[in-house]
Amino acid sequence: MNVFLPEKGDASDIKVLQISDTHLFATTDQQLVGVNTEQSFLSILQLAQEESWPPDLIFLTGDLSQDASERSYTRLTKHLTALNIPCYVLPGNHDIPDTLTHIFSQQSVSYQPFLQHNNWLFAFLNSETPNEEGGTLDEKAVAKLQLEIDRHPDKHVLICLHHQLKPVGSEWLDSMAVINPDSLIKLIGESPNVRGVIHGHVHQTFESDIAGKPIYAVPSTCFQFKPLCKEFAIDNIAPGYRWLRLKANGQIRTEVIRLDKIPDNLEQHSAGY
């Protein structure tokens, strides 16, 4: 695995902070499995500013809100705008894409399908399926991605979405993956410019590949799912974020950085949320 090494970076690198599964609520005192998701999210932002600042871009890969409330999204916008870093969001299964389109329409925090930055092209795919925990990809969106790649043959491509394309090894969690991944997997395998995929949803570190292209999942900013479990289980591990350094030659260097301890009052034996 390529690991981010700060001392070996150069000016042409694109530095990306990936944050996921913040699960914010309309009010700041609400909790999931004992975790105050607002406080935990702010702790991750503070950690990133201490360890990895500044990124060039910040990507939030879904489940921004737990209750899909405008208040939670508006508050998230205020937190992100204060960072003075361009931020890009995409929906998870707890989000409502139309609400994201309405709320995240400003220059500092945006919900949009594509972004060109230097010699990279970023695709933000919507895998949210109404009233379902699993994901679905719009075949038209996959076709548009192929057209965008064809229009920019000189760009390296990073695909970003919420749900996992490949099983992560937990039976209960893999029942909530993308249910129609074949067209996107085919595109990844047949497009030399696609350099990797990042996603959220699984609340854990996961690394795999499709046709030799790396796939990276990221921890949640609140609580983590225990890997390789048949049924729902909370892991005794701290929240974190993923740091990516995208090289001009298409290489991806990355690492996960975590808080020093698990959130206070984490309900480690919870049977669900």
C-alpha positions as CSV (number, residue, x, y, z in Angstrom):
1,M,0.0,0.0,0.0
2,N,1.2,3.5,-0.8
3,V,1.4,5.5,2.4
4,F,1.3,9.3,2.6
5,L,4.8,10.6,3.5
6,P,4.7,14.4,4.2
7,E,8.4,14.8,3.7
8,K,8.2,13.5,0.2
9,G,5.4,15.7,-1.1
10,D,5.8,18.3,-3.8
11,A,3.9,21.3,-5.0
12,S,2.1,19.5,-7.8
13,D,0.4,17.1,-5.4
14,I,-3.3,17.5,-4.6
15,K,-4.0,17.0,-0.9
16,V,-7.5,15.7,-0.1
17,L,-9.1,15.3,3.3
18,Q,-11.9,12.6,3.2
19,I,-14.5,12.7,5.9
20,S,-17.5,10.5,6.0
21,D,-20.6,9.3,7.9
22,T,-20.9,12.3,10.2
23,H,-24.6,11.5,11.0
24,L,-25.4,15.0,12.3
25,F,-28.8,15.8,13.7
26,A,-31.1,18.8,13.7
27,T,-29.9,19.6,17.2
28,T,-26.4,19.3,18.7
29,D,-27.3,17.2,21.7
30,Q,-28.5,14.1,20.0
31,Q,-26.6,10.8,20.0
32,L,-26.1,7.5,18.1
33,V,-25.0,4.5,20.1
34,G,-24.0,6.9,22.9
35,V,-21.9,9.2,20.7
36,N,-22.7,12.9,20.3
37,T,-22.1,13.0,16.6
38,E,-21.7,16.8,16.5
39,Q,-18.9,16.8,19.1
40,S,-17.2,13.8,17.4
41,F,-17.3,15.5,14.0
42,L,-15.8,18.7,15.4
43,S,-13.1,16.7,17.1
44,I,-12.1,15.2,13.7
45,L,-11.9,18.6,12.2
46,Q,-9.7,19.7,15.0
47,L,-7.5,16.7,14.6
48,A,-7.2,17.3,10.8
49,Q,-6.2,20.9,11.4
50,E,-3.5,19.8,13.9
51,E,-2.1,16.9,11.8
52,S,-2.8,17.5,8.1
53,W,-3.5,21.1,7.4
54,P,-4.1,22.5,4.9
55,P,-5.8,20.3,2.3
56,D,-6.5,21.6,-1.1
57,L,-9.9,19.9,-1.1
58,I,-12.3,18.3,1.4
59,F,-14.6,15.5,0.3
60,L,-17.5,14.3,2.5
61,T,-18.7,10.9,1.2
62,G,-22.2,10.6,2.5
63,D,-24.4,10.2,5.5
64,L,-23.8,13.8,6.3
65,S,-27.0,13.8,8.4
66,Q,-28.8,11.1,10.4
67,D,-32.2,12.7,10.1
68,A,-31.8,14.6,6.7
69,S,-32.9,17.8,8.4
70,E,-32.2,21.1,6.8
71,R,-30.9,22.3,10.2
72,S,-28.2,19.6,10.3
73,Y,-27.1,20.5,6.7
74,T,-27.1,24.2,7.4
75,R,-25.0,23.8,10.5
76,L,-22.6,21.6,8.6
77,T,-22.3,24.3,5.9
78,K,-21.3,26.8,8.6
79,H,-18.6,24.5,10.1
80,L,-17.2,23.8,6.6
81,T,-17.3,27.4,5.3
82,A,-15.2,28.5,8.3
83,L,-12.4,26.3,7.1
84,N,-11.9,28.3,3.9
85,I,-11.2,25.1,1.9
86,P,-13.4,24.1,-1.1
87,C,-15.6,21.3,0.1
88,Y,-17.6,18.8,-2.0
89,V,-20.4,16.5,-0.6
90,L,-22.3,13.6,-1.9
91,P,-25.4,11.8,-0.4
92,G,-25.5,8.6,1.6
93,N,-28.5,6.4,2.5
94,H,-29.5,8.8,5.4
95,D,-29.4,11.9,3.1
96,I,-31.8,13.3,0.6
97,P,-30.1,14.3,-2.6
98,D,-32.7,17.1,-3.5
99,T,-32.0,18.7,-0.1
100,L,-28.3,18.5,-0.7
101,T,-28.8,20.2,-4.1
102,H,-30.7,23.0,-2.3
103,I,-28.4,23.5,0.7
104,F,-25.0,22.9,-0.8
105,S,-25.1,25.3,-3.7
106,Q,-22.5,27.8,-2.7
107,Q,-18.9,28.1,-3.9
108,S,-17.3,27.0,-0.6
109,V,-19.5,23.8,-0.1
110,S,-20.9,22.2,-3.2
111,Y,-22.9,19.1,-4.3
112,Q,-22.0,18.6,-8.0
113,P,-21.3,15.6,-10.3
114,F,-17.8,16.5,-11.4
115,L,-14.8,18.6,-10.5
116,Q,-11.6,19.3,-12.4
117,H,-8.6,20.3,-10.3
118,N,-5.2,20.5,-11.9
119,N,-4.7,17.3,-13.8
120,W,-7.3,15.3,-11.9
121,L,-11.0,14.7,-12.6
122,F,-13.2,13.9,-9.6
123,A,-16.6,12.2,-10.0
124,F,-19.1,12.4,-7.2
125,L,-21.7,9.6,-7.7
126,N,-25.1,9.4,-6.0
127,S,-25.7,5.9,-4.8
128,E,-28.6,6.8,-2.5
129,T,-31.8,4.8,-3.0
130,P,-35.0,6.2,-1.4
131,N,-36.2,4.3,1.6
132,E,-33.3,1.7,1.3
133,E,-30.1,1.3,3.2
134,G,-28.3,-0.2,0.2
135,G,-27.1,1.7,-2.8
136,T,-28.1,1.9,-6.5
137,L,-26.2,3.6,-9.3
138,D,-28.1,5.4,-12.1
139,E,-26.9,3.9,-15.3
140,K,-27.2,7.3,-17.0
141,A,-24.8,8.8,-14.4
142,V,-22.3,6.0,-15.2
143,A,-22.7,6.8,-18.9
144,K,-22.1,10.5,-18.2
145,L,-19.0,9.6,-16.3
146,Q,-17.7,7.7,-19.3
147,L,-18.4,10.7,-21.5
148,E,-16.6,13.0,-19.0
149,I,-13.6,10.7,-19.0
150,D,-13.5,10.6,-22.8
151,R,-13.7,14.5,-22.9
152,H,-10.6,14.8,-20.7
153,P,-8.2,12.1,-21.8
154,D,-5.3,13.9,-20.0
155,K,-7.0,13.8,-16.6
156,H,-6.4,11.2,-13.9
157,V,-9.8,10.1,-12.4
158,L,-10.9,9.5,-8.8
159,I,-14.4,8.1,-8.3
160,C,-16.1,9.0,-5.1
161,L,-19.4,7.5,-3.7
162,H,-21.0,6.4,-0.5
163,H,-21.8,2.7,-0.8
164,Q,-19.2,0.0,-1.3
165,L,-18.8,-1.6,-4.7
166,K,-17.1,-4.7,-3.4
167,P,-17.9,-6.8,-0.3
168,V,-16.0,-5.8,2.8
169,G,-16.4,-9.1,4.5
170,S,-19.2,-8.4,6.9
171,E,-22.4,-10.2,5.9
172,W,-24.9,-7.7,7.4
173,L,-23.1,-4.7,5.9
174,D,-22.5,-6.3,2.5
175,S,-26.3,-6.7,2.2
176,M,-26.3,-2.9,1.9
177,A,-23.7,-2.4,-0.8
178,V,-24.3,-1.1,-4.3
179,I,-26.8,-3.6,-5.8
180,N,-25.9,-2.9,-9.5
181,P,-22.2,-2.2,-9.6
182,D,-21.4,-4.0,-12.9
183,S,-21.4,-1.1,-15.3
184,L,-19.2,1.0,-13.0
185,I,-16.9,-1.9,-12.4
186,K,-16.6,-2.4,-16.1
187,L,-15.8,1.3,-16.6
188,I,-13.2,1.2,-13.9
189,G,-11.5,-1.9,-15.5
190,E,-11.6,-0.5,-19.0
191,S,-10.6,3.1,-18.3
192,P,-6.9,3.5,-17.8
193,N,-7.3,7.0,-16.5
194,V,-9.3,5.8,-13.5
195,R,-6.8,5.7,-10.7
196,G,-8.9,4.8,-7.7
197,V,-12.2,4.8,-5.8
198,I,-13.0,6.2,-2.4
199,H,-16.2,5.5,-0.4
200,G,-17.9,5.8,3.0
201,H,-20.8,3.8,4.5
202,V,-18.8,1.0,6.1
203,H,-17.5,2.9,9.1
204,Q,-14.1,1.3,9.0
205,T,-10.8,1.2,7.1
206,F,-11.0,-1.1,4.1
207,E,-8.6,-1.4,1.1
208,S,-9.1,-3.5,-2.0
209,D,-9.0,-3.1,-5.7
210,I,-10.9,-3.5,-9.0
211,A,-8.8,-4.5,-12.0
212,G,-5.7,-3.3,-10.1
213,K,-7.3,0.1,-9.3
214,P,-7.3,0.8,-5.5
215,I,-10.5,1.1,-3.4
216,Y,-10.3,2.9,-0.1
217,A,-13.0,3.2,2.6
218,V,-12.7,5.6,5.5
219,P,-13.7,5.5,9.1
220,S,-16.7,7.3,10.3
221,T,-16.3,10.5,12.3
222,C,-18.5,9.0,15.1
223,F,-18.6,5.2,15.7
224,Q,-17.0,2.3,13.8
225,F,-18.4,-1.1,12.7
226,K,-16.4,-4.1,13.7
227,P,-14.9,-5.7,10.5
228,L,-15.6,-9.2,9.3
229,C,-18.8,-9.7,11.3
230,K,-21.9,-11.7,10.4
231,E,-24.1,-9.4,12.4
232,F,-24.1,-5.7,13.4
233,A,-21.2,-5.0,15.9
234,I,-19.6,-1.8,17.2
235,D,-15.8,-1.7,17.1
236,N,-13.7,-0.5,20.0
237,I,-11.6,1.9,17.8
238,A,-11.5,5.6,17.5
239,P,-13.0,7.8,14.8
240,G,-10.8,9.1,12.0
241,Y,-10.4,10.5,8.5
242,R,-8.5,9.6,5.4
243,W,-5.7,11.8,4.0
244,L,-4.9,11.4,0.3
245,R,-2.0,12.9,-1.7
246,L,-2.7,12.6,-5.4
247,K,0.4,12.8,-7.5
248,A,0.8,14.4,-10.9
249,N,1.6,11.0,-12.4
250,G,-1.7,9.4,-11.1
251,Q,-0.3,7.7,-8.0
252,I,-2.3,7.9,-4.8
253,R,-0.6,8.0,-1.4
254,T,-2.9,7.7,1.6
255,E,-3.3,7.0,5.2
256,V,-5.9,7.0,7.9
257,I,-5.5,9.2,10.9
258,R,-7.6,8.6,14.1
259,L,-8.3,10.3,17.4
260,D,-6.4,9.0,20.4
261,K,-9.5,7.4,22.0
262,I,-13.0,6.3,21.4
263,P,-15.9,8.7,22.1
264,D,-17.1,8.9,25.6
265,N,-20.2,6.8,26.3
266,L,-19.8,4.7,23.2
267,E,-22.3,1.8,23.5
268,Q,-20.0,-0.9,22.4
269,H,-22.6,-3.7,22.8
270,S,-25.3,-1.9,20.8
271,A,-27.4,-4.2,18.5
272,G,-28.1,-1.4,16.0
273,Y,-29.0,2.2,15.6
